[in-house]
Amino acid sequence: MGKTTEFDAASYLDSEEMIAEYLNQALASGDTDLLLSAIGDVAKARGMAQIARDTGLGRESLYKVFAAGAKPRFETVLKVLTALGIQMRADPRGL
């Protein structure tokens, strides 16, 4: 029997378009845990050490922020999004 490996979404986030679509789908789900996990996957894809430097947060702290069940401060999430170059915006429903 072959060895299986754990799925790692970060390994597939190799373009800006893929990252945007991944985050948009997580946001559209309405599931905050899923969205936080997706942001963590993007941070991992971009390099957690670099994101830690850019935000002034510890690398281990960032892993904890995006761990399942974590409830990070909104300010922390915004810092990470800014470091990732991700812009949040609101659009009216139906457009």
Contact map, one row per residue, 1 for C-alpha under 8 A:
11100000000000000000000000000000000000000000000000000000000000000000000000000000000000000000000
11110000000000000000000000000000000000000000000000000000000000000000000000000000000000000000000
11111000000000000000000000000000000000000000000000000000000000000000000000000000000000000000000
01111100000000000000000000000000000000000000000000000000000000000000000000000000000000000000000
00111110000000000000000000000000000000000000000000000000000000000000000000000000000000000000000
00011111000000000000000000000000000000000000000000000000000000000000000000000000000000000000000
00001111100000000000000000000000000000000000000000000000000000000000000000000000000000000000000
00000111111100000000000000000000000000000000000000000000000000000000000000000000000000000000000
00000011111110000000000000000000000000001000000000000000000000000000000000000000000000000000000
00000001111110000000000000000000000000001101100000000000000000000000000000000000000000000000000
00000001111111000000000000000000000000000000100000000000000000000000000000000000000000000000000
00000001111111000100000000000000000000000000000000000000000000000000000000000000000000000000000
00000000111111110110000000000000000000000100100000000000000000000000000000000000000000000000000
00000000001111110110000000000000000000000000100000000000000000000000000000000000000000000000000
00000000000011111110000000000000000000000000000000000000000000000000000000000000000000000000000
00000000000011111111000000000000000000000000000000000000000000000000000000000000000000000000000
00000000000000111111100000000000000000000000000000000000000000000000000000000000000000000000000
00000000000111111111110000000000000000000000000000000000000000000000000000000000000000000000000
00000000000011111111111000000000000000000100000000000000000000000000000000000000000000000000000
00000000000000011111111100000000000000000000000000000000000000000000000000000000000000000000000
00000000000000001111111110000000000000000000000000000000000000000000000000000000000000000000000
00000000000000000111111111000000000001000000000000000000000000000000000000000000000000000000000
00000000000000000011111111100000001001100000000000000000000000000000000000000000000000000000000
00000000000000000001111111110000000000000000000000000000000000000000000000000000000000000000000
00000000000000000000111111111000000000000000000000000000000000000000000000000000000000000000000
00000000000000000000011111111110011001000000000000000000000000000000000000000000000000000000000
00000000000000000000001111111111001000000000000000000000000000000000000000000000000000000000000
00000000000000000000000111111100000000000000000000000000000000000000000000000000000000000000000
00000000000000000000000011111110010000000000000000000000000000000000000000000000000000000000000
00000000000000000000000001111111000000000000000000000000000000000000000000000000000000000000000
00000000000000000000000001101111111000000000000000000000000000000000000000000000000000000000000
00000000000000000000000000100111111100000000000000000000000000000000000000000000000000000000000
00000000000000000000000000000011111110000000000000000000000000000001110000000000000000000000000
00000000000000000000000001001011111111000000000000000000000000000000000000000000000000000000000
00000000000000000000001001100011111111100000000000000000000000000000000000000000000000000000000
00000000000000000000000000000001111111110000000000000000000000000100000000000000000000000000000
00000000000000000000000000000000111111111000000000000000000000000111000000000000000000000000000
00000000000000000000011001000000011111111100000000000000000000000000000000000000000000000000000
00000000000000000000001000000000001111111110000000000000000000000100000000000000100000000000000
00000000000000000000000000000000000111111111000000000000000000100110000000000000000000000000000
00000000110000000000000000000000000011111111100000000000000000000000000000000000000000000000000
00000000010010000010000000000000000001111111110000000000000000000000000000000000000100000000000
00000000000000000000000000000000000000111111111100100000000000000000000000000001000100000000000
00000000010000000000000000000000000000011111111100000000000000000000000000000000000000000000000
00000000011011000000000000000000000000001111111100000000000000000000000000000000000000000000000
00000000000000000000000000000000000000000111111101100000000000000000000000000000000100000000000
00000000000000000000000000000000000000000011111111100000000000000000000000000000000000000000000
00000000000000000000000000000000000000000011111111110000001001000000000000000000000000000000000
00000000000000000000000000000000000000000000001111111000001000000000000000000000000000000000000
00000000000000000000000000000000000000000000011111111100000000000000000000000000000000000000000
00000000000000000000000000000000000000000010011111111110001000000000000000000001001100000000000
00000000000000000000000000000000000000000000000111111111111001000000000000000000000000000000000
00000000000000000000000000000000000000000000000011111111110000000000000000000000000000000000000
00000000000000000000000000000000000000000000000001111111100000000000000000000000001000000000000
00000000000000000000000000000000000000000000000000111111100000000000000000000011001000000000000
00000000000000000000000000000000000000000000000000011111110000000000000000000000000000000000000
00000000000000000000000000000000000000000000000000011111111011000000000000000000000000000000000
00000000000000000000000000000000000000000000000000011001111111000000000000000000000000000000000
00000000000000000000000000000000000000000000000110110000111111100000000000000000000000000000000
00000000000000000000000000000000000000000000000000000000011111110000000000000000000000000000000
00000000000000000000000000000000000000000000000000000000111111111000000000000000000000000000000
00000000000000000000000000000000000000000000000100010000111111111100000000000000000000000000000
00000000000000000000000000000000000000010000000000000000001111111110000000000000000000000000000
00000000000000000000000000000000000000000000000000000000000111111110010000000000000000000000000
00000000000000000000000000000000000000000000000000000000000011111110011100000000000000000000000
00000000000000000000000000000000000110110000000000000000000001111111010100000000000000000000000
00000000000000000000000000000000000010010000000000000000000000111111110000000000000000000000000
00000000000000000000000000000000100010000000000000000000000000000111110000000000000000000000000
00000000000000000000000000000000100000000000000000000000000000000011111000000000000000000000000
00000000000000000000000000000000100000000000000000000000000000011111111100000000000000000000000
00000000000000000000000000000000000000000000000000000000000000001000111110000000000000000000000
00000000000000000000000000000000000000000000000000000000000000001100011111011000000000000000000
00000000000000000000000000000000000000000000000000000000000000000000001111111000000000000000000
00000000000000000000000000000000000000000000000000000000000000000000000111111100000000000000000
00000000000000000000000000000000000000000000000000000000000000000000000011111110000000000000000
00000000000000000000000000000000000000000000000000000000000000000000000111111111000000000000000
00000000000000000000000000000000000000000000000000000000000000000000000111111111100000000000000
00000000000000000000000000000000000000000000000000000000000000000000000001111111110000000000000
00000000000000000000000000000000000000000000000000000010000000000000000000111111111000000000000
00000000000000000000000000000000000000000010000000100010000000000000000000011111111100000000000
00000000000000000000000000000000000000100000000000000000000000000000000000001111111111100000000
00000000000000000000000000000000000000000000000000000000000000000000000000000111111111100000000
00000000000000000000000000000000000000000000000000100110000000000000000000000011111111000000000
00000000000000000000000000000000000000000110010000100000000000000000000000000001111111000000000
00000000000000000000000000000000000000000000000000000000000000000000000000000000111111100000000
00000000000000000000000000000000000000000000000000000000000000000000000000000000111111110000000
00000000000000000000000000000000000000000000000000000000000000000000000000000000110011111000000
00000000000000000000000000000000000000000000000000000000000000000000000000000000000001111100000
00000000000000000000000000000000000000000000000000000000000000000000000000000000000000111110000
00000000000000000000000000000000000000000000000000000000000000000000000000000000000000011111000
00000000000000000000000000000000000000000000000000000000000000000000000000000000000000001111101
00000000000000000000000000000000000000000000000000000000000000000000000000000000000000000111111
00000000000000000000000000000000000000000000000000000000000000000000000000000000000000000011111
00000000000000000000000000000000000000000000000000000000000000000000000000000000000000000001111
00000000000000000000000000000000000000000000000000000000000000000000000000000000000000000011111
